[in-house]
Amino acid sequence: MNKIFIVEDDRSIREELAELLPNSGYEAEYLTDFTDSKAKILAAKPDLILMDINIPDLNGEQLLKEIRKETDTPVIMVTSRTSETDEVLSMSYGADDYITKPYNPTILLLRISAVLKRAAGASTSVQTYNGLQVNDAKGCLTDGSRELILTKNEMIIFRFMLDRQGNIVTRDELMTALWDNDEFVNDNALTVNISRLRSKLADLGCEDAIETRKKQGYILR
């Protein structure tokens, strides 16, 4: 049974999670005293950590940064913040996923299951693209010396295209992939995500990695 460690200072939310997780087949532990949180979390040896950003003592992002110095245990940030800046910052500190309050409990459980599956497979398979290692758990690409952090939407798009490398991927297919991952975006937002992904890939030396085919879609070369 996977152990989930809850780092949440809102008592009602904490208790809801402590009830939801065992009812869904997980063991749950949580903090009530946030003094020396890092040591308490590491001592529990959880399989996954649910961490709020706004917590006493160290904020969640700083605590995550400290935890990452000691362990690669998967972390999902649970927060009321909704800006992309917060998402990118959390992912750059080593978060594996990011979900905002109020969240649908079913969606949260799906995210937990997906992150645990990725973590379980990360040690057995490493995929590459043009010499770059693809780290699903951290949501990044690396060439060994530099690390490129992708947002959740960018990673979904990149992964979808990588699995179909060399073939045309339509905008409708990408929109469906994002929808299936509970990441609804409109057509304009998809264009923005594609543009940012293309720019980030160029920063790691993959110029013109994504080719646009008018009225057809995109090809990852």
N, C-alpha and C positions, 0 to 999 in steps of 0.2 A: 504494500500500500504506500503510495507516494505521500510524503509529508509536505504540507503547505504551511509556511510561516507568515502570519499576518502582521504587518507593521502599520497600524491604523489607530489614531488617537481618538476618533469619534466612537464612543462606546457602543452606540446603537448599530453603527455599520459593522464594527468589529464583531459584535455578538451575532449579527445576521450572517456574516461570513463564517463564523465559528459553527453555525448551525447548518448552513448551506453545504459547506465542503464535506463534512462527514456523511451527510445524506447523499452525497454524490460519489462516495467511495474514496475520499481522501482523509488522511489524518490531518488535524488542524492544531496549530499552536499559535499563540500571539503574545505580544508585549502589553503589559499594563504600566510598567515603569520604564521610561525611555532613557534612563541613565545608563551609559555604557551599552547602547543598543547593539553596536557591532559585535561585541563579545558574546552577548546573549544569543544573537542570531546565529553566529558561527558555531556556538556550543550546541545548538539544537540540531545542526546538520540536516537542514531541510532539503527537499528535492526542488522546491520552487519557493520564491518569496514574493508576496503581494505587498507592495510598499506605496503608501501615500506620500506625496511630496511635502505637504504641510504637516510636519510632526514636530514635537518638542525637541529641544537640544539641537542636534544637527538636522537640517532639513533633509528631505528624502533624497534629493540629488547628491548632496554632499555625503550622506551615509552610503548611498550606492557607490560612489567613487571610492570610499574607504573599503567597502566590502570587496570591490573588484581587485583590490591589492592582494586579497587573500584567497578568493574562490571564484570559479566560473558558474556557480549555482545560478540557474535562470531567475530573472527578476522581471516581474510585470509591474509597471508603475500605475497606480490607481489614483486619480486626481480629478479635481474640479476644474483645473486649468485646461484651456482648449486651444491655445495658440500653437502654431507649428514650431515656433522658437523653443517652447518648452519640450515638445516632442523630440526635436533634433538634439537639444541639450541632454535630455535623459538618455537617448540612444547613444550619444557620444560618450557618456559616462559608463555605458555598458548595459543598459536596459535591453531586455529581449522583446518586450512589447509594451504597449501604452494604451490604457483605456480610461475614458473620462466618466465622471459621475454626472448625472445618475446613469447607471448602466443596467442593461438587461441581464439578470443573473444567468440566463441560458447562454448569452453571448460571452460572458465572463468565463463560464465553464468550458466553452469551445476554445477560447483563447488559451486557457490553462492547458487543455489537452493538446493543442497544437504546439505550444512551446515545449511541453514535456517530450512530445514525439520528436521535435527537432533536436532537442538536447540529447536524446537517446541515440539519434542517428548521426550526430555531429562527429562523434569519435570514430565512426566506422566508414564514413564517406566524405570526401572533400572534392567538391566540383570546382573547376577552373574555367576562366574565360580569358583568352588571349594573354595567358601568363598570370592572371589575377586569381587569387583564391577567393571563393565565395563563402562567406561565413554567415549562414542563416541565423544562427543563434544570436550573434551580435548585430546583425543587419548591416554588414559592411563588406567591402571588397578591399583586398590588400595585395600589394606587390612585394611584401616582405619588409619594406622600409617605410612605406606610407600606408595609411589606412583611410579609406573613403567611407564615411557614414552615409547610408541611405535612409530616407524616411520610410515609414511602413508602406505607404503607397508606392514609392519608387521601387522598393524591394519586390513588392507583389508584381509590378509591371515588368521589372527586369527578369525575375524568375520565370514569369509566364513566357517572355520572349526567348529566354535562354533555352528553355525546354523545347522551343520550336525554332532554334537558331537556323538561319538560312531560308526560312519559310515566311511568307507574308502573314502577319497577324493583323486582323482588322480592329478598328476602333471599338466596334460592338463587342468583340471577344475580350478586349481589355476592360471595357466597362463591366462586362459580366464577371470577369475575374475579380474585380474590385468589389462588386456587389456581393459576390459569394463570400467574400472575406469581411462583410459588414463594413465596407469602406466606400459608401456611396459617394460618387463625385459626378458633377455635371460635365458636359462635353468640353467646356472651356477649361475646367480644372484638370481634365485629362491632358489637354494640350500643354498646360503649364507643367505638369508632372513629367511629361515626355521631354520637354525642353530642359528642365533641370537635370533629369537623368542623363541626357545627352551631354550636357555641359560637364557634369561630374565625371563621366567616363572619359571625356577629353582631358580632364585634369590629370588622369592617370595614364595618359598616353594613348588612349583608344579614340583617336580622331575619327569622326564620321562613323561611329559604331552603329548608330541607328539611322537607317535610310528610310526616308519617307517616300511612299508610292502613292501619288495622288489618286483619290477615289478608290484606293485599295486598302492601304494601311501602312504598316511598318515592317522592316526586316532588320533583325539584329545580325550583323555580319561578323 
